[in-house]
Amino acid sequence: MFAKIIDRKPETVAFTRTDDGKYALIFDELPLFLFVSTDGNGSYDQTFVNGKWLNDIAAITIKSEATEVTRYSVDKYVCVSGEETE
């Protein structure tokens, strides 16, 4: 498998507070990869690739280095309720 390098400029984002007091990140373009951990212990982490939520992940390893393409690997559940991911 070969990585397809996309010519995109890096984007700096910051948390914004909405009128109803919630937090938001505003992007100019859809992030290619987004990992969210709301409690820090993995009980309800969410991973999005090209805007699609990968809902069948049991574990994820992310490798991001300044001079390399970011990579991730996942362990998946054998049985998942709901839509399967590719």
Secondary structure, DSSP 8 states (H G I E B T S, - for coil): --------------EEE-TTS-EEE--SS--SEEEE-SSSSSTT-EEEETTEE-TTEEEEEEE--TTS--EEEEEE-SS-SS----
